Each structure stands twice: as C-alpha cells, then as structure tokens.
Amino acid sequence: MDVKVFQTFLEVAKEKHFGRASENLYITQAAVSARIKQLEEFFDTRLFTRHRNNIQLTSAGERLVGYAEVMVSTLKQATFDLSLESNKALQLTIGGTPNIWDAYLQNCLSVVTDSLSGYGFVAESQGREQLNRKLLERTLDLAFSFDPFKLEEFKSHQISELSLVLVSTKKRPVDDAFKDKYVYVDWGTQFSFEHAVRHPNIPAPYLRTSTGRIALDFILEKGGCAYLPLTLVEPFIESEQLYVATDSEAWSIPLFISYRKNSTAIDAILQVETLINTIEPSPSFLMQQASESPE
C-alpha cells in the first residue's frame, strides 16, 4: 500500500472536504476520491460518511487515524535518515518539552553539536505524551522531561536539576508578590505537589500556563510574579527588569533523560548523556539578547 494513500486519508480527515484536501496535496479531487476508495476496498469498510459538503469519519475511520499517523511519520523519518549526507555517520533525534528547551536544552544543543562532529541532529519540542509516544515508535532517540517515563522498554533517570526562583517585576517579599498577578507555571508532578505544601494559603493564580516563556512574557508586559528557571530569567535580573522575591526559598526540580534500552543509537546517546552532564546550565542566546534594556 502506497503511503500517499494514508497521507491523503489524513488530509481528508483533517479538512473534512475532498476539494480542500486535493488543493493541499496538489492533486486532483478525482485522485483524492480514488485513493480513499482504494483504502476502503483494502480494509473492506467505509472510512467516511459523505453528505454533500459534510464529510465525517466513521468509527472505523477514527480508529485508522492513529495507525495512519504512525505509518506516515515513520516513513518520513526513514526517508530523512537515508537522505543524510554520506559523511554523516548517524542522525540523532533529541526531544524535550518547550520549558526544558527554553531553560536547559537550548544551550546544551549548541555544545553537543559543536562537540560531536560527524553526526546529524534533529531537535524536537513536544509535550510529554508526544515524547513518550515517539520514543515507543522509535522516531525519537532521547527525551528530556520533568517526570520520568516509567516503561520497561525505557531507561529513565535524573540527569540534572533546574533551579527555580520566584521573580517579580517589583522588589517585594514573597507574600506581597503572590497578591499581584501570580502566574502559575506547570513544572511537573513534583513541583505541583511541593507547591501545594509550600504555599497552601496563597490566592488563586491570576493565570495558569504550561509554558515558562508565556509566563515570562506576561509578567514583563503586565507586571506580576512567577516561578521561573534561573537560566531563563538571570539576564532580566541583571538588567533589573525582574527581581527575586525577598525571603524566598531556593527550589530545585529534577530533569530526567529517557531513551530505549535497546536503541540502535545507544552509543551516540551515551556520548550525548556524558557530555550534557558536564554542561553548566546557562541562558540561551535569544534570552540574553531579549533581556538587554533599551537605550
């Protein structure tokens, strides 16, 4: 079965319209119809219900979506792997959540790519569930997260710590800071538990977000406070755009590295792991530039 048939199926499922799907794929509408018919004949079931412009997935179509996504993704990854330049001995795909990229991995990536010549790298920013799925599908070699992946196929352990500080746009103690636009950032399960223990009586957060960069941008524009990684806010503290809340306690949260125990790239993964253990966390280049006070 040609993978283009599955790509077409996914496009129709997304657009719910044969015409728009054909435009996105740069093929005729007749070709779209033919491919869907081929797929339905292969599985001997209807994948869509069609009522003029109202196209919906059947229950069988809904179940096929996940399999089709895996097939298309795997083939794309294989195509990319095989198209690497001949002087690249190996490609390594590194994934992390957006928060970890901002606070930790961005600087690590620069060091790793400089230190390991002869390798091709792919960097992906995904949610924790997506990282877990991609490790299982073997389309990701190693992942970084705030919580370990607890599957027998994976080796998952702590590789570093992230220092969080309560920063505010004004100089003030912790209790006062929480009263003015506190932005709660989800830094993982351990943070959530410890936060409830440390601050049982604070007002409800003004804003909740899963991304530290959203919190940082919000408080810089609107004022307020948030727990953010020192590596992310250090340049803003130095430029006095942010201040660490007085009498606040130090807070560290663990960072975990995860990879398949039987990965074909295990040698390269272990090299990266060893190298990352030697890297001191530091602000990314972009954060350093963004923190510079205007003239």
N, C-alpha and C positions, 0 to 999 in steps of 0.2 A: 504494500500500500504506500503510495507516494505521500510524503509528509505534507506536501502542498494541499492535499485534501483536508488534513487536520487543521492546517493554518486557515483554510477557507471556512471550515466549520466554526472555529473560534471567532473569526471576524464576523460571521453572520450572527453568532450568539451574542456578541458584544453590541453590534449595531442594530440587530433585530430588523434588518432591511437588506434585501438582496442587492438593490441598486447601490446603496452606500458602501456595502462590503466590496462590490466589484470595483468601485472607484478607489477605495483604499488599497486594493490589491493590484490595481492596474490591469484588470482582466475584464472580459465582457460579462454581462449579467447571465448570459446563457452558460458561460463556463462555470460560474458560481453554482447555478442550478444543477449542472451536470456533475460537479464534484460532490454536492450534497446528496444527489441521487445515488452516486457510486458508494458513498459511505453508508447510506441507509440500506442499500442492497447487500453490502458486505456484512452488516450486523443484523440484517433481516428485521429491522424495526424502524419506526418513524422517529426522527430526531427533532422535528419541528412541527408545530401546528401552524397552518397558513390560512389567514382570513384577510385577504387583500393586503393592506399595509401593516397588519398586526401579526407579526411573526414571533412565536414564543417557543421555548424549548419544551419538549415533552419530558416526562420523568426519566426516560432513557437518555435523552439529550443532556439533562442535568448531570447524570452520573458519568457521562462520557467526557465532560469538560475537563475534569481533573486529569484523566489519562491523556487527553489530547495536549494539555499544557505541558505535562512531563515529557511527552514524545517530542514536541516541538522544541522545548528548552534544551533537552539532551542533544538533539541533532545540531542545534545552533552551537552548543558548546563544543561538540565534536568537530564541527566544521571550523570553528575558530582555532581549536587546538592544532588541527592538521595544517592550518594555513600560516602558522607561525614561521618566521624566518628560519632558514636552515641552521643559522648559528645560535638559535635559542634552544638550549637543551631541554628546557622544561618550562611549562607555564604553571604558575601558582595563583589560585584564586583565593583572595582574602576577604572576609566579610565581617562587618560589625554593625551594631546599631548606630543610628545617627549621633546619639550622645557620645558614644565611645570614639567615633571618628573625630568629633569636634574636640574632645578633651584629651585624647590619648593617641589614637592610631595615626592621625594625620602626620605628626612628626615622626612616628615610628616608620611609616611608609617611606618617607624620604630617606631615612637612614638605611633601611633594608634594601631599597632599590639601588642605592649607591654602593652598598657593600657586597651584594650578590650579583656579580656580573654573569652574563650567560643565561639569565632567567628572564622569562616574560611574566608580567604580573597583571592581574585583573583585580580591581578594588571595587567591592560592592557594599552599599549601605542598605540594610534591610531591617525589618522588625525581627524580634526574637523568634517568632514562629516560622517566619520565612527562612531564617538562617538554619533552624533545626531541619526544616524540610529539605533544603538544598544540600545539607550535609548527608542526609539519608539518600538523596537522589544522586549523590556523587558529582554534583555540579558546583560544589564549593569544597575547598580543601581544608581551610581552617576558619574558625569563627571566634569572635570576641564578644562577650556578653557580661552583664552584671549578675546573672544567675547561671549555674552550671546546667548542662544538658545531661539528663540522667537516663541515658540509654546504654544498654550493654555494648553496643557497637562502637560507642564513643569513648575516647579518653578525654576527660574534662577536669581541669584543676585550676587553682588560682595561680595567676602569673604576675599580678601586680596589685596595687591599691590606688584608689583615686581619692585625693584629699578634697573634701567639700568644705566650703566656707559660706557663712550667711553674710551676703553682701547687700548693702543698701545704698540708695542714691544720696543719703544724708548720714552724717555722723550721729549715731544714736545707739542705745543699748538694745539688747535682744527683744525685751518685752515691748518696747516702743516700736521697733521695726515691724513686728508681726501685726501691729494695729493699722499699718498703712500699706495697702495693696500687696499683701503677701502672695507670691506666685509659687504654687506647689509643683515641683517637678518630680516625675516618677523615675527614681534612680534604682528601681529593682525591689525585690521582695524584702531583703534585709533592711534597706533604707525605710521602707514603708512601716515595718514593724518597729524599728528603733525610733522613728519619728513620732509614732503614737506614744511611745514610752517617755521620750524626752519632752514632748510638748503636748500634754494631754488637755490643756485648757486654753489653747490659743483660739482666736476667732477663725471662722471658716475661711479658707483661702479665697482671695479675690479672683484668682484664675488658677486653673489646673492645666498642665500640659505634659506631654511625654518627651518634649524636646528642650534641652537646655538653651539652645540658641534662641528659641522663641521667647523663653523667659528673659534672657539677657537683653534682647532687642526691646521687649516690652518695658522693662523697668528703666532702661536707658532713655526711652522716649516719654514714658508716663510717670516715672518715679515708682518706688516700691522696694521690695526686697525679695530674695530667693536664695535657696541653697544651690550654689553652682561650683563646678570644679575650679580649684585654684589655677590650673593650667589655662582655663578659659578666661578667667577674669583678672589674672595678675596684671596684664598690661593696662587694664582700665583702673585698677587700684593705683598703679604707679602714676597714671595721668590724673588721678583724683576725680575721676568720673564716678567711681564706686568706692565704698568704704566697708571694711569688715566690721560687723556689729560688735560693739564693745561688750565684753564679758561673755562672748560666745565660745562654745567649746569646740575643740578640734574634732573632726569627723572623717573617718576613712571608710570607704566601701570597697569590697574586693572586686577584682576584674578576673574573669575566667577565660581561658583558652580551651577550645574544643576541636577535636578532629577525629576522623575514623581511625580505629586502631590498625586496620588493615589497608590503609590508604596506599595507593601506588606512589604517592609523592611523599612518603613518610620521611625520607632522608632530608628533603628540602624543608619540610615542615619543622623538623627538629633543628635545622640550622637557623630558621627564622625565629623559633622559640628561644634558642640560646642567645641570639643577637638582641632580641627585644628585651630580654632580662637585663641587658647591660645599658639600656637606654633610659636616661632620666627624662621623665615627662616634662614637656615644655609647651608654651603656647604655639599654635600654628602660625604660619607666616601671615595668613589672612587676618587672624585676630590681632596680631601685633600691628598690622597696618591700620586696621579699623579703629584701634584704640588711640591712635595719635590725635591729640587735641587739635582742633582747627586753629590756624594762625589768628 
